[in-house]
């Protein structure tokens, strides 16, 4: 069993989060990194999943939160165990299935010590030993320094901070009880007075203060405390003091009050209102939401009134969900069931005073006794419902001002609200935000509407229809009712109509009900900026966006755009799946695009796309600087010196790329013909990040579109850049023959316009392309590229070209002085540039040279250093190559166990990165290991698969080496 933690390290949570090694304090890093440490410590040695860590740290996570958390974990590991080597397992912060766990003994965490001492104190107290209990209470309370987890951000820290503070308050109150029990009334009165002043609604503290004062002979002060508590409870909560306080007051007064009997019960003067509308018969899905609503309405305590808020876009089925959910719980509210449609979505919201009048009349008030003042009406509603169990449903609420006067005050009542608005400041017991139905629930609803036989006859077409509806219940009901009323209609023809985005919204209409009309109600309530934002942000082809993107498209300050986006979310016209991330529902997007085409001039839409391209262009240039320091292309290719967001490190670039790259590629496809020059430059500026992400299969069609557009326009510079990227993408996916013509054309165009960067870069890629067929020519191209790069100060390109020259010589089996010198030079250049990724790749290449020189141990060291430079999920194809070369080197020194392990890792990473050549080399390496361990037949199978793939990909030299292994294996059998 692993040792729980490392001796000498202890943690403090009862104050600022701190860690100590002996007497030395350990820096746990930035606040969010501390939040990770706190979440793991609070788990008490249990594993915490990645999703739970994300929820613990952020209310609205950043892009790629898992990548950020892995970075924090990596830093924490090195902080807690700085002497740990790569080959040793981590003792404290360990990986677990889907997450992490932190091994720390209980006596090393002050919060756990507090809980242990508190349990011991309570046991002594219950056992009749108040003196021992008080000593233990003093010990556990002495561990506190300030508010727990001070400065630690995130939802988990906030909720746990509240739990911790409550437990501390419980301990303080219990300590006061021991003081009173031991007769230390004066001390108890002093301490209780200070606590009761901070927590005036905590009746247990008030009662202890009254007891201490009373037993000290200060009866008048004790009664004054009671009167103050009575007033506060009535004003704040609308309730009387509890039985304990009342009994103590009676004891002090030496008089007992008779029971109040039935006094104060409101007499009903009219039949009990039953206003809740019926539920629709064919309601389908939302099982978890229904269960949560019902549990909230039936499982609440007498301390607070349950309020349920169901929000979501128009057509999501909020009202249907609520009506279906409340039907079984209506018997729990026998004293009244009130309903009002507040018309918050149609631009004519109901007046809360008018709604209050209708509620009061339903509860038996005569018109003559209904006050004119809104606040007085609201107070009367609370009075009438104070001792009733009543349910109020407020449907289609507009905002807080409309809702607040309509809320009762009694915990015996309950309120359910539906709204397109999130009513963010409303204190609720349950907040549900509903959107599209999951696919299977949508299918069940559709089947109930049109009939199982019809769906079973055309299951694929039915799913196409549902996909066009975007899972929106209103859209499904419209289409389903149209089909149900027309049994002779062809579902296939309807699916075809819906697949055409120009007609889809028109098809989603029946009688007076239309999906577009539902969206139009929300749009009509927006201000001018909100309407413009709603339209123009739908113009770019993107799956989502953030506030800075929206600000660029709209040419508005971000501080003005962010509240506008939130208003669009509140209106149900945008979704916000994460912090600072926004997106349209598919059908809302079509509605917004139609509005933009009708209202915004073509020039305005064109300019909006250009501004977004510029934002991505300057942001991508920042990523280029991070991934390829020393490269001159960002300086020479950008149209102006303006800069985009600054990235702190590679992880920030990877997070940006993970969330944005797909959208950028879609935008490039969309703007290839309209903004060709900027599209070509942005495509070029993505080169570095694409090399890391290895998403070249997605780049090929995009680069083809930009290349063709530039050629059609005669834009020579743009065509050269686009063809260079197209050739590089084709090379990366193994289509060497297709790449050859494009790279030659890129070379010609670069020379024509004097573009030195593209000239050198194209020569380098040309060398890669011809390397298999003409290695001598490839070496010449790489050396020319390195010379051009050196003349223009492009040290990044120089290092890359030299590395590729070394690779070509390795393929030829030539490891001469020129090879060794070039290998050392490229490694030195990457190191001097501070290029971590480049240095990792340079070490990988240098390790190959060392192995070819007969230095396997030095090669092993180089490849291990490559892996040490890269974190998980970084440069997966480089890591794959390093594992494959480690397998080869370990096999040279007879470590077949390690050779097998690294070959397997190399194969897995190659396939993950979709790098077919490396996957083939990994198979070959596995064959070598199998042969070395006398598993000849298995070895032959691996070699044959590798040979077939390499021949298919066109890697003749690699294929020849594998063929030779096969021949040698056959000869030896």
Buried (B, 14 or more C-beta within 10 A) or exposed (E): EEEBBBEEBBBBBBBBBBBBBEEEEBEBBEBBBBBBBBBBBBBBBEBBEBEBBBBBBBEEBBBBBBBBBBBBBBBBBEBBBEEBEEEEEBBBBBBEEEBBBBBBBEEBBBBBBBBBBBEBBBEBBEEEBBEBBBBBBBBBBEBBEEBBBBEBBBEBBEEBBEEBEEBBBEBBBBBBBBBBBBEBBBBBBEBBBEBBEEBBEBBBBBBBBBBBBBBBEBBEBBBEBBEEBBEBBEEEEBBEBBEEBBEBBEBBEEEEEEEEEEEEEBEEEEEBBEBBEEBEEEBBBBEEBBEBBBEBBBEBEEEEBBBBBBBBBBBBBBBBBBBBBBEEBEEBBEBBBBBBBBBBBBEEBBEBBEBBBBBBBBBBBEEEEBBEEEEEBBBBBBBBBBEBBBBBBBBBBBBEEBBEBBBBBBBBBBBBBBBBBBBEEBEBBBBBBBBBBEEEBBBBBBBBBBBEEBBEEBEEBBBBBBBBBBBBBBBBBBBBBBBBEEEEBEBEEBBBBBEEBEEBBBBBBBEEBBBBBBBBBBBEBBEEBBBBBBBBBBBBBBEBBBBBBBBBBBEBEBEEBBEBBBBBBBBBBBBBEBEBBBBBBBBBBBBBBBBBBEEBEEEBBBBBBBBBBBBBBBBBBBBBBBBBBBBBBBBEBBEEEEEBEEBEEBBBBBBBBBBBBBBBBBBBBBBBBBBBBBBBBBBBBBBBBBBBBBBBEBBBEBBBBBBBBBBEEEBBBBBBBBBBBBBBBBBBBBBBEBBBEBBBBBBBBBBEEEBBBBBBBBBBBBBBBBBBEBBEBBBBBBBBBBBBBBEBEBBBBBBBBBBBBBBBBBBBEEBEEBBBEBBBBBBBBBBEBEBBBBBBBBBBBBBBBBBBBEBBEBBBBBBBBBBEBBBEBBBBBBBBBBBBBBBBBBBBEEBBEBBBBBBBBBBBBBBBBBBBBBBBBBBBBBBBBBBBBEBBEBBBBBBBBBBBBBBEBBBBBBBEBBBEBBEEBEEEE
